[in-house]
Amino acid sequence: MALAVRGAGPGAGAGAGESTLYALIQGSTFTAGGRAPLVPLRGAFRLTPQISPLDRQFYRVEGVRLEIGGGAGARTVLRGGGYYSLGGRGAQTQQLVLDLTDGEASRHFDSGLVSADGAFPELDLSLFGDAPLRPAIHCRAVPELSRQRYSTVLGTSILDDCSICDRLARYVPLAGSFDLVHTGGNPLFERYHVFNLQLRDSADPVGLEVTGEGTLEVGGEVALQQKWTLELTIRTPTESRTITLRNEDSRVGRLWPMLRVDLAEDGGTVLSRYFLTLAAAPFRELWFGIPHGLTPGAAGGSTKHLGPADILSDSGRVVVPGDSWLMATGLAADVGLDAFDVVPGGAGVIAVSPDREAISSQLGRVGEGDLLGSDGTVRVRNGALVSAFGFMPVVPDLGLDAVFQRSAKEWLFSTRRAAFSERLGVTIGRGDLLSSQGAVVRRQAELLAHFQPPAGKPDYGLDAFHVWPSGEIWFSLESGFQDAALGPISDGDILSDQGYVVGRNLDLLRPFQPLEDVANFGLQGLWVVSDVAVAGPALARWTTTPTGPALRWSGLGRVFQVESTERLDDPFVAAGPLTPAVDWPLPPAPALRQGFFRVRSW
């Protein structure tokens, strides 16, 4: 019989011998047999292609971990392996066989040879155990080719409408996150699965909650289209309801990988029908500074005043205390930051530009446009950043309002003052995005082309920016304006050059629950931690530091996170926060559990 090595089938790039991770989706269940109820099933496994005959494909099933149950109840975990086959000379058939154990008893499950409906690489099979109770597994699974964490942006909301009521429709703004998993595609469409969708009333943490998962298809033969189906559970303090929502308008609302869609509940009633607007972007956290400082009022958090030198996260924590980089650079405690960047190459260094000219006890005179390292070095002088523009007359320091190191030879930045570039023959404004190679990356008029600011003020400055691989730019202005369509835009809001507001300043700071009653705290610098820019692996080792044992690593990333698991066949979970540091102090016992650790990098 002729033999052939078959590829793994699901998605692109899976060759012979390369395993593909599969994740169970909503609708997967387990029953102990008899009259036992169906229980939700979650988990994952891997399919590895085997040498197979020409008319059938065989896969080894490895690393099976199926979790029975959920919520606050006890959970049972089944582990093991098996095989999967697909093919046939006539009608296509498939079979999935699993040998599993819960640590005490072993169980054999077999789907038998059943019809294959052409949905592979997705799986949807029922497997039955041995008599007498005949336990059963309904396995619905999709290949996980890549996974990205998405967070909501301004505009995400849910509407509960009553078509015959006098009451106003109930509108609730939402905030939260979900995972978008690429499951495969064809020349016309790419398929994705939405996992772990969790949205809450952004103004009331104990109010309305939305959870669930679903599917997304993006593509098209003529025009780019999107097709969504979400299976969601909506909980309020008084009721819980499970619904299906789909988008009626298939047009794509934003530049990929940004997402925006309006979804409507299938059916509903005249008394209640839900409409969901979902707007999201692929980021985990936003890091930034604020020029005026604030006093946190979050319950259980620190009440220490946060100043203009601190780097904060929209998760409600301090990423880099200002005291640390001020001490390292020998600057006075009253100096703030005007711009910052996370240095690449796993250096554990933050590059910061002070908000004024100052005298450092270590570095001497420091200009407001110089970029200093949190390791006590001068990363780059302002004159070196702007030298390629040939500014005339020569200005000693144009200041620095925002900065990002794109490569070893190029910085992107904006200046605090305008100047004439003799080489380009134009005046460079405070709101222009520049390259240290002597090019204007984007004029402010281009950044604001999809907005409607009032006429007569050409330059609002540029306090922060982030350039996405698609070319879309997020940015914040040094001064706000009244937009004819969107209303007031503050100097602390994050905007997109595509013409929408990513986030309002007070929404960014809501997790801190500031005690100050102000409309806007401003924004100094922006760093986006995104799965779009995942770096290579970090090499970690245990070491001893002056403060005790720690995990230390090296790698090419800028941002890191320690993850841990008690067993290698269990999922890794976050053990520490996202950080630019290259070490993690060992937590004191009993907080530290014995197990395995790894370091992710972005």
N, C-alpha and C positions, 0 to 999 in steps of 0.2 A: 504493500500500500504506500502510495506517495505521501510524504509528510511535508508540512510547511510551517514556518514560524509566523504566527499571526500577530499583528499589533494589538494593543489593548483596546482599540476601537474608540473609546470615549474621547472626544475632543481632539485637539491638534497636538502633535509632538509625542504621543505615546507610542514608543516602538517596542520591539520584542523584548520581553523581560522587564519592562518598566511598569511598575505598579501604579494604579490609579486609585486615589482616595475616594471613597463613596461616603456620603452622609445621608442618614435617614431623614425623611421629610414628614410633614404633617399627614396623618392618615395611617402611619405605621402603628400597629397594635400587637398586643400579646394577650392570650387567654390561657389560663391554666387547664382549660378543658371542662367538659361537662356543662354546668350552668354558670361557670365562673364568668364574671364580667370582662369586657374588653378593657384593656389598660393601655394608655399611650406608651409608645416605645420610641426611644431616642438612641442614637449611637452612630457608629461608623465602622468601616472595614476597608480593606484594600483588595482590588482585583489585580492579579499578576498573570499575564498571558503565558501559556505553556505551548510547547511544540504540539501541533494539532494536525489531524488529517485535513485534507483540502475541503471536505464538505462540512466540517464542524470546528468551532472554536472552543477551546478549553481554557479556563482560568482557575488559578488557585486563589481561594478566599483566605485572607490572612488578617490577623490583628482584629478579629471581630470583638467589638465591645458594645453590647446592647443594654441599655438602662431601662428597666421596667418601672413605670410609675413616674411620679414627679410631684411638684409642690412641696408641702411640708411633711408628707408621709414618708414612710420607709421605702428605700429603693433597693431593688435587686439587680445585680449586674451579671449578665451572661457573657462569657468569654470563650473564644475558641477559633475554629477555622472550618474549611470545607472546600467545595469546588462549585463552579458554575460553568454550564455549557450552553452553546447556542449554535443552531444550524440545522442541517438536514438536506437531503437531496430533493425532497419534495416540499411539503409544507414546512416552514421554519418552526422549530420547537426550542424550548429552553428548559433548563432544570437547575435548581439551586439546592444544594445539600449542605447542612451545617451540623457540626458536632460541637456542642456547647456545654459548659459547666458553670454553675453558680458558686463553685468552691466546695460544694458538698456532693451534689448529685450531677451525673452526666446525662445529657439529653441529645437525642438524635432527631433532626428535623429534615424533611425532604418534600420538595414541591412536586416531585414526579415530573415526567415529561409533559409539558403543557404548551399550548400555542404561544408563539412569539408574535406579538402584534406589530412589530416593526418599530417599537419605541426605544429599543436599545440605542444608546448606552444607558438610558434610564431603566430602572427595574421596578416591576410591580408584580410580586408573586406572593402566594399564600403557601406556607410550609406547615406540615403537620407532624406532630410527634408520635411516639409509640403509644399503643393502647395501654391501659384501658381508658384513661381520661382524655387522650388525644389533645394535648396542648397544641396551640397553633400560634404561628407568627405571620402577620401580614407585613411584608417588607416592601416599602416604597422608598427608593433611594435614587440619588442623582450623583454623577461624578462631580467632584470638587477640583476644578482645574486651577482656580485661584480664588482668593477671598479678600475682600476689602471692607473695612469698617466705614460706614457712612454715618454722618451726624446731620440732624436737621438744621436748616437755616431759616431766616425770617420768611414767613408766609405759610408755614405748615399749620394746618388748622382742621377742625372737624365741625360740621354743621348738622344739627338735628332739626329737620324741617317737618312741619305738620301742615299739609295742604288744605285742611278744612278748619284749622284753629285760628282764633283771634290772637293767640300768643305770638310773640316774636320768635323767629327761628333761633335756636340756641347755638351760639357760635363760641367755640373754645379754641384759643391758640395752643399749639402743642409743641413740645420739645422732646428730643430723644435720639435714638440711634437704631441701626440695623446692620446686618452683614449682607453684602451682595456677593454671591458666589457664581462664578462663571461655570456653566455646566456643559457648554458645547455650542455647536452652531453649524451652519452650512454657508455656501457662498452668498446667501441673501440675508439670513438672520443669525444673530447671536442670542443664545439663551442664557438666562440668569435665574437664580433662585434667591428669594429674600428670606433670610433666617433671622431669628431673634429680634423681630421688630418690637420695640418697646417705646411707646410715646406716652407722655403725661401732660396734663394741664400745666402749662409753663408758669401760671400764676398761683396754682394751688396744688402742691405735691400730693395731697391726699384726695384730690378730686378725681376727675375722669382719667381713666387709663385705657390705652389701646395696646393689645399684644397680638402677635400672630406671625404668619409668613405667607409666601406667595411666589408668583412667577413674573418674569419680565422677558419680553422678546423685543429686540431692537434691530432694525434693518429695513430693507425694502428694495424692490426692483427699480422703482422710479424715484420716489421721495423717501427720506428717512422717516420711519414710523416707530411707534412704541405700542406694545400691547401688555397691559397689566391685569393680573388677577390676584387679589389679596383675600385670604381667609383670616378674618380678624375677630377677636373677642373684645367687646367694649364693656368696661366695668365702670359703674358709678357707685357712690355710697349706698344706693338703693336697689340696683339691678345689674344683671350681667346678660349680655346678648351677643351671640355669634352670628356674623354676617359675611357675605361675599360682596366684594366691590370690584368694579371694572371701570376702565376709562372709556368714555364714549367718543372722545376726540383723540385720534391716534397721532396727531402731529407732535413732534418732539419740541419741547419748550425751551431747552437750554443746551448749550454746547457740551458734548460728552467730555468728561465723565460726570458733569453736573446733571441732576435729575429734577424735573418738576412735572407733576401730573395732577389732573383733577379726576377723582374717582367717585362713582355713584353706587349706592347699594343696589344689588339685584332685588327687585321686588320691593320690600319694605311694606309699609302700610300707609293709609291716608293720615294716620295719627303720628307716624314717626318714620322718617327715611333719612339715612345718614349720607353725607357727602364729605369726602376727605380730600384735602389738598396736601400733597406731599412734596416738599422741596428739600433737597438734601445735597450734600457734597462729601467726597471721600476724605474726611479728616477725623482724627481721633481727638486732638486737642488743639486749641489756639493759644499761643503764648504772646504776651504783649506787656508793655509798661504803660503807666499812666502818669501824666505830668504833675498832678496835684495831690496824689495820695488819697487814702481812705482808711476808715476804721471799720474792720469787719464786725458784723453783729451775728454771724452764723452761730447757732447753738452748738456748744461743744468745741468750737474753734478758737483760735487765738484772737484776742482783742487788741493785739499790738497794732499800732498804726502802721500801715503800709505806705512807704514813701515812693518818690519818683525814681529811686534807684533800683527798686525791686522789679523782678520779672515774674509776672503772674500767669496763671492758666485759667481758662474759662471753666475748668472743673472746680475752681474755688480754692486753689492752693498756691503757695509761693514756689516757683520753680527754682529761681536763683535769688537768694537774699542779697539786697544791695550791699549790705555790710561786707560780704565775702569779696566781691570784686573791688570795692572801694579800698579795703585793707590791702588786697594784693597789689593794687596799682599805686598805693600811697597817696590817695586823694582824700580830701576832707569829707566828713560825714554828710555835709549839706549839699554835695554835688549829686545831681540826678543823671539819668541817661536820656539821650536824644535819639539814639539808634542802637540796635544790637543785632548780632548774628551768631549762630552756632557754628563754630569752626569745624570743617570736615576732617575726616581722617582719624576719627576716634581719639581726638586729643583731649576731650573733656574740658575744652576751653570755650568761654563765651567772649566774643569780641564786642566791646562797648564803646560808644562815642559819648563823652560827657556833654552835658547841656550848657556848659560855659567854659571859658578859658580858665585854667587852674594851674597851680603849682603842685607837682607831685614830689613827695619826699624821696622817691626812688627814681623817677623818670625826668625830673625837672619840669620845664614849662610844657604844658599839654594844651593844645588848641581844641576848640569846641568841635572841630571837624576831624580830629585825629581818632584813630580806631585803636583802642587798647585791649590787650588780652587779660582775661581773669587769671592768667599765670604770671602777671606782672611784667609783660612785655609790650612793646609798641608793635602792633600788627602792620599798620600802614599809616603814613602821614597824609594829611589832607592834600598837601601839595602833590604827592605822588598819584593820588586818586584822580585829580583833575588835570594833570600835566598834559595829557594827550589832546586836550581841547584848545590849548594855546590861548587862554583867557588874557585879554588886554583891556586896561592895564593890568599888570600882574597883581593879583590879590593874594595876600599871604594865607588866608584861611576863609573859604566860602561856607564853612560849617557843614554839618551832615545831619540829615533828617531821617533817612532810611537807608539800609545797606544790606546786600546779600552777596556772598562770595560764590559766584557761579562756577569758577574753576580756579586752578592755581594761578592763572594769568589774567583773570577777569573778575572785576567787582561790578555789581549793579548798585546804583545809589541815587539819591537826590540831595540837593544842597539847600542850605537855609537862606542863601542870598542869590539873586540873579547876577549874571555877568555876561559880557560879550565874548564869544568865541571867535578869534581872528581866523582860526583854521577853517571853521565851518561857515563863517560870515553871518552868523545869527546870534541873537541874544538867547542864552539858556535861562529858562525860568525856574523858580523854586518848585513848580509842580511838574517839571519834566523828569522822566525816568532816564537815567544816563548809564553808559557803560564806560569803565575805565580805559577801554580801548579807543575812546574818542568818538563814540557814536551816540546819537539820541535814540534810545530804544522805543520810547513812546512820548509824544508831546501830551501835555495835560489836556489840550483840546481834544485829542484822540481818546484819552481816558474817559472824558466826560461826553463823548459824542452821542451816547444814547440817553443822556440825562438832559434836563431842561433848566439849567441855571439861569438866573437873570443876566441880562446883557450888561456890559460895562465893567465887569470885574474879571479880567482874563486869567488871574493866577491865584489859586487857593492853596498853594503849597502841596507838598506830598510827604506826609508823616510816616507812612508805612506802606508796604506792598508785598505781594507774593505772586510770582509768575508760575502758572500751571504749565505742564508739558503741552497742553493743547494751545497755549498762547493766551488764554484768558488770564486777566490780571485782577487780583483783589487789591484794594488800596484804601487808604484813609487820608483825609485831607487835613491840612493845618488849620483851616478855617472853614466853617460850614456855609450853607446857602439855602435858599428857599426854592425847591424844585417845583416847577409848574404842575407836574403830574403826581409826584411822590410826596410833596409837602416838605417839611423841614429836614434837612440833612445836616447832622452835627459833625464837628471835627473829630468825634470819637467813633462814628459809625464806620463799618466796613462795607465798601461798595465793590461792585464788579463792573469792569469796563463793558460788560454786556448789557448794562442798564438796569440792574436790580440791586436792592440793598441786601447784603449777606446777613448782617446782624447789627442791631442797634447797640449803642454803647452800654446802656443800662442792662440789656439782656446779657451781655458778656460778663458783667460784674454781678449779676443777680445771685450766683452761688455764694458770694462773699456777704450778702445782705448788708450793704454799707449803712452805717448809722447816719452819715451825712445826707441831708435832703437836698440833693442837687440834680439837675437834669442831665448832666454830662460830665464825665471825669476825663475826657480826652483819651488819646491813644498815642503811644510812642513805640514804634516798631511793631512788627508782626512776624511770627514764626508759625508755620502750619505743619503739624505732625500728621503725615498722610501715608497711607499704604500705597499710594501711587509712586512713592519714592523710597521703596524698601531697599536697604543696603545689603551687602553680603553678610555672611555670618560673622559673629564676634567670637574670638578665642578667649575663654574664661579660665581662671584658676583661683584657688583659695590662697590668700596671703595674710600676712600680719601687718597691721597699721598701728600708729601710736594710740588709736582709740580702741583697738581690739581686732579680732579676725574679720576679714572682709572678702568678698568676691570681687576680683579685679579682672578687667578684660581689655582687649585691643581689637580694633577692626576699622573698617572704612566708613562707618556710619557717623552721624552727628547726634542722634538721639537713641537712647537705649532703654530697655526694660528687662528686668529679671523675671523669669517665669519658672514655676516649679511644678512637680508632680510627685506623688508618692510611688507610682508605678509607671514604667515606661510605656505600658499599653493603655494608660489613662491620659486624658487631655492635659496639656500644660495650661496653667492659669497664672495670671499676674501675681507675682510675689512682692513687687515694689512698683513705684510710680514711674511714669515716663520721665527720663532725666538726661541731661547732657553729660553727666558725670561718667567716669569710667571705673567706678568702684561702688560697691553696695555693702554697707556694714552688716555683719551677721546679726540678725535679731536675737535678743536674749531669750533663753529658754523660759517658759515653755512655748513662746510664740513661734519658735522655729520647729518645724516638723522634719523628721528624717525623710530624705527622698532625693530626687534628682533636680538639677537646676540647668537652665540654659539662658542665653542672653539674646534677645531680638534687637535688631538695629534698623534705623530709618535714616 
